[in-house]
Amino acid sequence: MPPLAIFDSGVGGLSVAREIRRALPSEDLLYVADTAYCPYGDRPDAEVRERALAVGRHLARSGAKLIVVACNTATGAALEDLRAVVDVPVVGLEPAVKIAARATRAGRIGVMATTSTVRSERLARLIRSHAAGIQVVTLACPGLADLVEDGRHDDGTLDRTLQELTRPLREAGVDAVVLGCTHYAFVAPALARVLGPAVQLVDSAPAIARRTEHLLREAGKLAAQGPGSLRVLTTGQPEKVGPVVERLWGGPVGVDRLDV
């Protein structure tokens, strides 16, 4: 059975791969970290679109049966274009504003995301469609994804960084916060400490896993029983990316170089 493919600008999309693995333990996963261009969120939309199309085409040519764009920025910049040029289903990611809007009791929610996602029309449209009458505090978080890429998602400096970064959310009194970048799921424990137990963190990854399972089941392409594998490719340096991948995934993972 062909692999289920997932890609992101770096290792953040492993948080989506983790949810897919929980939902679909038999699937062989092929993950691409476009580390040479990470993070997408700080790059122009045209460049992000170019990279997403290049990686997506490569995955389709490699025989992937479905592609998950595990990145809010890449989804916003290239999802429709990618669906137009590959002949396999493509699942995109978007901030879970709808879920947060339903969860809030205070009528105030936050959205933490990359600079590109915060300024995107896609996020503005989500807020207009699903959070009418709710105060939405959007918070650009430059550098936060880099901490995860550098393997510093749980070191001593993270709480202090988040304490300052999330001040606008605490001052606004939000009680639900959308994790609008896949990297942020890996700093969720620290975020929970900083924001407090009254604030719910909302992640898109479980919904993406459910959507992926639905599409594969509908197409009759679910893998048979048996332990699924994980293969990771990076456009960066495997010797640097590998230890971070293993730390986030929680076990040995081979990481190979990809030129695309």
FENSULSUL-V658484 format. One record per backbone hydrogen bond with DSSP energy under -0.5 kcal/mol. NH is the residue of the N-H (numbers start at 1). CO is the residue of the C=O. E is the energy in kcal/mol with one decimal. If there is no record, write none. Layout:
((NH,CO,E) (NH,CO,E))
//
This chain:
((4,28,-2.8) (5,3,-0.6) (5,66,-2.6) (6,30,-2.6) (7,68,-2.2) (8,32,-2.0) (14,11,-2.0) (15,12,-2.2) (16,13,-0.7) (17,13,-2.4) (18,14,-2.4) (19,15,-1.2) (20,16,-2.4) (21,17,-2.6) (22,18,-1.8) (23,19,-2.1) (24,20,-3.0) (27,24,-1.6) (29,27,-0.6) (29,229,-3.1) (30,4,-2.4) (31,29,-0.6) (31,231,-3.2) (32,6,-2.6) (33,31,-0.5) (33,233,-3.0) (34,8,-2.7) (34,32,-0.7) (35,33,-2.2) (37,34,-2.2) (38,35,-1.5) (42,39,-0.9) (43,40,-2.5) (48,44,-2.1) (49,45,-2.7) (50,46,-2.0) (51,47,-2.3) (52,48,-2.8) (53,49,-2.4) (54,50,-2.0) (55,51,-2.7) (56,52,-2.7) (57,53,-2.5) (58,54,-1.8) (59,55,-2.4) (60,56,-2.3) (61,57,-2.7) (62,58,-1.7) (63,60,-1.4) (64,59,-2.1) (65,3,-2.4) (66,3,-0.6) (67,89,-2.5) (68,5,-2.6) (69,67,-0.6) (69,91,-3.1) (70,7,-1.9) (70,68,-1.3) (71,69,-1.6) (75,71,-2.1) (76,72,-2.3) (77,73,-1.9) (78,74,-2.4) (79,75,-1.8) (82,78,-2.9) (83,79,-2.4) (84,80,-1.3) (85,81,-0.8) (85,82,-1.0) (86,82,-1.2) (89,65,-0.6) (91,67,-2.8) (92,90,-0.5) (97,95,-2.3) (100,96,-2.0) (101,97,-2.8) (102,98,-1.6) (103,99,-1.6) (104,100,-2.0) (109,135,-2.7) (110,176,-2.7) (111,137,-2.6) (112,178,-2.6) (113,111,-0.5) (113,139,-2.1) (116,41,-1.2) (118,114,-2.5) (119,115,-1.6) (120,117,-1.2) (124,120,-1.7) (125,121,-2.6) (126,122,-2.1) (127,123,-2.5) (128,124,-2.3) (129,125,-2.4) (130,126,-2.6) (131,127,-2.1) (134,131,-2.0) (135,107,-2.5) (136,134,-0.5) (137,109,-2.7) (137,135,-0.5) (138,136,-0.7) (139,111,-3.2) (141,113,-2.1) (144,141,-1.7) (145,141,-0.5) (147,143,-1.2) (148,144,-1.1) (149,145,-2.3) (150,146,-2.2) (151,148,-1.7) (152,147,-3.2) (155,152,-0.6) (158,155,-1.3) (159,155,-0.5) (160,156,-0.5) (161,157,-2.1) (162,158,-2.9) (163,159,-2.3) (164,160,-1.6) (165,161,-2.4) (166,162,-2.6) (167,164,-1.1) (169,166,-0.7) (170,166,-2.0) (171,167,-2.8) (172,168,-1.5) (173,169,-0.8) (173,170,-0.6) (174,169,-1.7) (175,108,-2.1) (176,108,-0.6) (177,200,-3.0) (178,110,-3.1) (179,202,-3.0) (180,112,-3.0) (180,178,-1.2) (184,181,-1.4) (185,182,-0.9) (186,183,-1.7) (187,184,-1.3) (188,185,-0.9) (191,187,-2.6) (192,188,-2.9) (193,189,-1.6) (194,190,-2.1) (195,191,-3.1) (196,192,-1.9) (199,196,-1.5) (200,175,-2.3) (200,198,-0.5) (202,177,-3.0) (203,201,-0.5) (207,204,-0.6) (208,204,-1.9) (209,205,-2.3) (210,206,-2.0) (211,207,-2.4) (212,208,-2.5) (213,209,-2.4) (214,210,-2.3) (215,211,-2.3) (216,212,-2.3) (217,213,-2.6) (218,214,-2.6) (219,215,-1.8) (220,216,-0.5) (220,217,-1.0) (221,216,-2.9) (222,216,-0.5) (228,25,-2.5) (231,29,-2.6) (232,254,-1.4) (233,31,-2.9) (234,256,-2.3) (235,33,-1.9) (238,236,-0.7) (240,237,-1.7) (241,237,-2.5) (242,238,-2.9) (244,240,-0.7) (245,241,-2.4) (246,242,-2.5) (247,243,-1.9) (248,244,-2.4) (249,245,-2.9) (250,246,-2.1) (251,246,-1.2) (256,232,-2.3) (258,234,-2.6) (260,258,-0.7))
//
